[in-house]
């Protein structure tokens, strides 16, 4: 049985991501973002699209929704921090949010 280790991102990788995606921040060691939509239906639609992407990549966000706001925290629990998986899911979420 082969165990694949997931490598944690270094500080430079995280800063590079945050520079490219300024809506995201680092909060409690996780990538953090609050998405605000026009209404609950748009917020829930975003969550539905993002959930399908997350399931396909087997990487699931910590998130919650209240009315038109969706709060997302991303970390890779197996690695004990932020990894490429989190960067990729964050980018996919940005694309989902911009589709409206």
Secondary structure, 3 states (H helix, E strand, C coil): CCCCCCCCCCHHHHHHHHHHCCCCEEECCEEEEEEECCCHHHHHHHHHHHHHHHHHHCCCCEEEEECCEEEEEECECCCCECCHHHHHHHHHHHHHHHHC
